[in-house]
Amino acid sequence: MRVERTGSAVSLGIMGGLITTVGGCFAGITVMFAGLVAAVMLAVACCFGGWLLMGTHHLWGCGHDRPDNLTSADLLGTFGGEGVRLTLLPTGEYRATRLASSGAERGRWNLLASADGRGDVDLSAGPGQTYIFQGGLHAAGTRQQPYLWEYTGDPDTCRIRRLDRFNSAASAA
């Protein structure tokens, strides 16, 4: 009888140890899983928070898209805004003026086939000209009512100088 009780006690002891070990494993796995979930949640919160803080334009641009099927003829005319006037002529020449100073610029312009990071409209100033624009402008709006724009400062901030067209080619020539 004693052997059976000892065997039962040993069996109960082993079973208790297994239950404790298995329970401990599950507890350890639960803690690891909870830690992993917390780490993933923190990473998502940091990324999403940074995205909200920095803005969504990193994913979708600054919201000023080039109109579909835009042609050079759509851009002919005079544009102005923020103290600058720009006239795009049918001859491929342009004239730009800073209204608050004597800054003036003449050169050649052309519509690029597709946006390449420099912009949609390439402006090449003649020799010895002051640079009112930094080489190119982006086109946006519609074909009937386009506007031109350029970044002012860091492109990540989406701060732009917008030039609205206030007359078409007929009155610009």
N, C-alpha and C positions, 0 to 999 in steps of 0.2 A: 504494500500500500504506500509505503513511503516513497518508493521509486516512482509510482504513478503521480503522486503529488509533486514530487520534485520535477518530474517530466512536465507536468502541467504548469508548474511555476516557471520552469525554464521556457516552455512554450509561450506562456503569457509574457514572460520577460522579453523574449525575442520578438513576439508580435508587438508589444509596446514599443520596443526599440525601432522596429520597422515603421510603425505608425508615426513615431516621432521623427524619424529620418525622412519619411515620405512627406509628412506635414512640414518639416523644415525645408525640404526641397521646394515644395509648393510655395511656401512663404518666401523663400529666396527668389524663386522665379517670379512671384507676384511683385516683389520689391524691384527686381530688375526690369520687369515689364512696366511698372509704374514709373520708374526712372527714365526708361526709354520714351514712354509717352510724354512725360514732362519735357524731356529734351527736344522732342519733335515739336511739341506745342510752343516751346520757347523759340525754336528756330523759325517756325512759321510766324509767330508774333513779331519777331525782329525783322524778318523780311517784309511782312505786310506793313508793319509800322514804318519801316524805312521807305517802302514804296509810297505810302500815304504822305510821309514827310517830304520826300523828294519829288513826288508828283508822278502822274501816270503817263506823262509824255515820253518816258523812256520806252514804253511799250507801244504807244500809239502816235508818237510825234507831238507836235505842238498844236495840232488841230487846224492847220492851214494847208490844205491839200491842193495840188495843182489840178485845175479842171481837166477833164477828159477831152482829148482831141484839140487841145489848145494850139493855135497857130500864131505865127508872127503878126498876121493881120489883126488878130484879136487884141494885141497889146499896143497897137499904134495909138499915139495920143500923149497927153500930158498927165502926169501923176504928181501928187503932192501930199505932204504931211510932215509934221514935226520940223518945220523950218527948211524943207528941201523941196525943190521942184525938179522933175525929170521929164524930158520930152523924148519919146522914142519915135524916130522918123522912118518913113517907108524906105529910105535910101540905105538903111542899116546904120545910120549915124544917130548919136544921142547928144543931148545937151542937158547938163545938170547944173543947178545953182543952189547955193546956200543962201537963204534969204536974209539971215542975220549978219552976214559978212560978205566980203567981196569974193568968196570962193566960187569959182566956176570951173566946169570941166566939160570937155568935148571928147568924143571918141566914137568907137564902133560898138554896136550891140548885135547879139543874135540869140535866138531862142534855142536852147540846147535840146537835143532829141529826147533826153530823159534826165531827171534829177540825178546828179552824181555826188551830192554832198556840198558842192559849191553853190548850188542854186539852179534855177531854171533859165535865167536870163544872164548871159555872160556880158559883162561890160569891160571893154578894153580902152582905157584912157590913152589919149595921144601922148607923145613925148613931152615931158616937162609939165604935165597937167597935175593939178592937185587931185587927191583921191577922196572924193566925197563918199563913195561906196567902196567896199572892200573886195571888188572884183566881180561880184555876182549878186543877183536878187532872186528871191523865190516868187513864184506866181501862185495866186490863190483866187478864190471867189468863183465866178462863173465866166464862161466865154464872153457873155454879153456885158458883164460887170466885173471885170478882173481888178485885182489890186496886187501890188508888189510889196514885198516885205524883206527885211533882213534882221538878223539877230543883233541885239545891242548888248554886248557883253557875253557872258557865258551862255552857250546854247542850252545847257541843262536847266536854266531858269525860265526858258521860253519867253524872255522879254524881247519884244520886237519893235522895229520902227515900221509902221505901215504907211504905204503911199497909195492913196485912192485916186482913181482916174477921174478927173473932173472935166475932161473934154476928149473927144475921139480924134482920129486922124484927120478928119475934114477940117477941124478948127486948129489943129496943131501945125499944119503945113504953112 
